[in-house]
Amino acid sequence: MKKVISTPLVTALGCLIAWAGAAADPRTTNDGVFTEDQADVGEALYTEHCLLCHDKKYFRPVLQRWEGQPISVLFTVMSTSMPESNPGFLTEKEYVDILAYILSLSRYDAGDSELDFNDGALNELKIEARKK
């Protein structure tokens, strides 16, 4: 005798599988991961601490080279080696605000919540080519 699985059960299982697959997909730089206000704060910090050595076109190829990597890699490089004259001088919040500005410079879209560095959040965020 054949067992027939009811339609609601099949639908529920399908939704569960789809949800699990979506949950497994990491957030990317295309997901509106910073706010415009945060990027504005980052712009002022970038102008004061970064622009002398890194013009505004510097980071596009950097982000392209690191596609598929967690953005925490870039954050770690920035926060441990910049500014060159005083590495690690800024707070983690200031570095992440500069990172938000770098994403805005690279024409990623802003979103509704700030880029966050707490609890390993940057490890869960992948650098991805900007969707056009």
Helices and strands as residue ranges (DSSP letters): H 7-24, E 27-28, H 36-49, H 59-65, H 72-81, H 92-105, G 118-124, E 125-126
